[in-house]
C-alpha cells in the first residue's frame, strides 16, 4: 500500500508539473508578439550590418525584373537602411512610385529626416501624381521638430529651376548621411525616382560611399535648391582627382564651355597607349538621350570632327534634332558618324514605349598629353538648350574600371539593339512618337 501510495503521489506530482508546463506554454503562445518584433527591429537598428557599395548601377527596360529594377531597388534598399537618426535628401525631376512613397514615409515615422524636391510640372492640374501627393501628406503627418525647432520632413516642388530663373528642376541625386555601416552615401545619374525609370527606360546611376568632400558639396547644392531662390553664380564645380561634380544653371560663357564640351576639345584620336582600341585610336561613346538645339549642334560638330580625325565614335540616342542629324550624317572626312536610335515601339502604333535615357560620354584613349586616359561623364543633363537653364548635375569619373563599365553597357545595346516593331500601315499619322518620352 505504501508503494502504491507513493506511486500515486509521484503520478500526481508529474501531472501537476505537466499542467504547469502546458499552462506556461499556453501563456507564451497567447502573449502579444508586437513587443518581440519591435525589440528585434530595435536590435537591428542598433546593430546595422548593411554596407553601401560604390560604383555604377545600370537598369534595362527589357529583361528580367532584377535587370529592370536594378536602380529602383538600389535606391529603395538605401532608403530602408537609413538610420532613424540620419537624413535623406532627394532631388528628382519626377517622383512617381508607390513603393518609394511607402519607404520614405516609414523612414520618417521612425525618426529619419526626409526631404524630397521635384519639378512642379510633375504635380499640377495637368499631371495626376498620387504618389507624390501621398508622400507629401504622409511626411507632413510624421513631423516632429529637429534640434533647431524646424519641421523635420517635407516634400516640396520648384516651379522652374530651383536655383535659376527659368528652366526645370531636372537634377537627379539622392543623399543619405547614415546608411547601415556606411556614411555619406551619394547616388546621382540619369534615373528619376519613378516607375517609368525602371519599366520604360535604360538608365544609370553612380554611388559614392564615404567621400565626404563631394557629399558635402552636393548637400550644399541641395540646400540651395531647397530654398527655391535664384542663386548668384549658380554654376558650381567640385574638382577632384578621380571624382568631380558640376551643377548648372550655366550662365554666360558656360553655355558653350561646360565640362563635357571642354573635355571633348582636348581629345586626340591617335597615339593612345594601353588604352583606346587595338590601333591606338581613342574610343568615344556618346549616349546623350536628347541632342538638339544650339547646344546639341555644338556637340555634334565636335563628334563629327572626332570621327573624321580617326576616333572610334558611336552615338546612342533617343531624341535628335534634324539639323544635328543632318550634320552627323554629312559627307566629307569619313562620312556619317555611326549612330543608333535606341527606342522601342512594341505594337507599331508610332508611339515609343521604351527608350535610352542615359546622358553619358565615355573617353578611352588619349586626352591631351595623357595617352592612357579613361574618363566618363554621367548625370542628368541632356545635350540640349534647356539643360543650360535648368538644375542639372554632371559627374566626372576618372578611371579604367568605371569607364569600361559604361562603355561596355553602351556597346552592348548598340550592337544588340532592342527589338522594335515597324510602324503599322493603319497607325495614326498624327501621333507624336515622343509623347511619352522625357524630352528634356
Secondary structure, DSSP 8 states (H G I E B T S, - for coil): -HHHHHHHHHHHHHHHHHHHHHHHHHHHHHS-SHHHHHHHHHHHHHS-------EEEEE-SSSSHHHHSHHHHHHHHHHHTB-TTSEEEEE-S-EE-HHHHHHHHHHHHTT-EEEEEEEGGGSSTTS--HHHHHHHHHHHHH--B-TTS-B--EEEEESS-SSSSSS-B---EEEEEEETTEEEEEEEES--EEHHHHHTEEEEEEEEES-HHHHHHHHHHHHHHHHTS--TT--EEE--SSEEEEEE---GGGGT--HHHHHHTTEESB--SSSSSTTSB-EEEEEEEEE-HHHHHHHHHHHHHHHHTT-EEEEEEEEE-HHHHHHHT--STT-S--EEE-EE-SSSSS---EEE---EEEEEEEETTEEEEEEEEEES--BSTHHHHSBEEEEEEESHHHHHHHHHHHHHHHHT--------TTS-TT--TTTTS---
